[in-house]
Amino acid sequence: MAGTAQTEPAIWDPDEITITVQGGTHHHDLITELAALLADLGAPSTATGGLRCFCGDPIVIPQEAIAAGPL
């Protein structure tokens, strides 16, 4: 994806098994986008609304990143 502007807040790369996050994305928008993307990948949902990887591991956005403003 080098040289291409990212238009989505979060993009799944199946070759690298990573999610690339667009800089400047507000964390509320990012969480919503990640939840939808992970659901599409078959990630389990949680009763508390927390994010889980499709492998079942919890996903944590570091508090420092949230406190710093848009990611």
C-alpha positions in Angstrom: 0.0 0.0 0.0 3.0 2.3 -0.2 2.4 5.5 -1.9 -1.4 5.2 -1.5 -3.3 7.6 0.8 -5.3 5.7 3.4 -9.0 6.8 3.3 -10.4 4.3 5.9 -9.8 4.8 9.6 -8.6 1.2 9.9 -7.5 -1.3 7.2 -6.9 -5.0 7.7 -3.9 -6.5 5.9 -4.3 -10.2 5.7 -0.7 -10.7 4.4 0.8 -9.0 7.4 -2.0 -9.9 9.9 -2.1 -6.3 11.0 -4.6 -3.5 11.2 -3.2 -0.1 10.0 -4.7 2.9 11.7 -5.0 6.2 9.9 -3.3 9.1 11.8 -5.7 11.7 13.1 -8.5 9.3 13.7 -10.6 10.1 16.8 -10.5 7.2 19.2 -14.3 6.9 19.3 -14.4 6.5 15.5 -11.5 4.1 15.6 -13.2 1.9 18.2 -16.4 1.8 16.1 -14.4 1.0 12.9 -12.3 -1.7 14.7 -15.4 -3.3 16.1 -17.0 -3.6 12.7 -13.8 -4.8 11.1 -13.2 -7.4 13.8 -16.8 -8.6 13.5 -16.3 -9.1 9.8 -13.2 -11.2 10.6 -15.2 -13.4 12.9 -14.0 -12.0 16.2 -16.1 -12.9 19.2 -18.3 -10.2 20.7 -18.2 -9.4 24.4 -21.0 -8.5 26.8 -19.0 -5.4 27.9 -18.4 -4.2 24.4 -14.6 -4.6 24.6 -12.7 -5.4 21.5 -11.4 -8.9 20.9 -9.1 -10.2 18.2 -10.5 -12.9 15.9 -8.1 -15.2 17.8 -10.0 -14.3 21.0 -7.3 -12.1 22.7 -8.5 -8.8 24.1 -7.4 -5.6 22.2 -6.3 -2.7 24.3 -5.7 0.8 23.0 -3.1 2.3 25.3 -4.4 5.0 27.6 -1.5 7.2 26.6 -2.7 7.1 22.9 -6.3 7.9 24.0 -5.1 10.8 26.2 -3.0 12.2 23.4 -6.1 12.9 21.3 -6.8 11.6 17.8 -4.8 8.6 16.9 
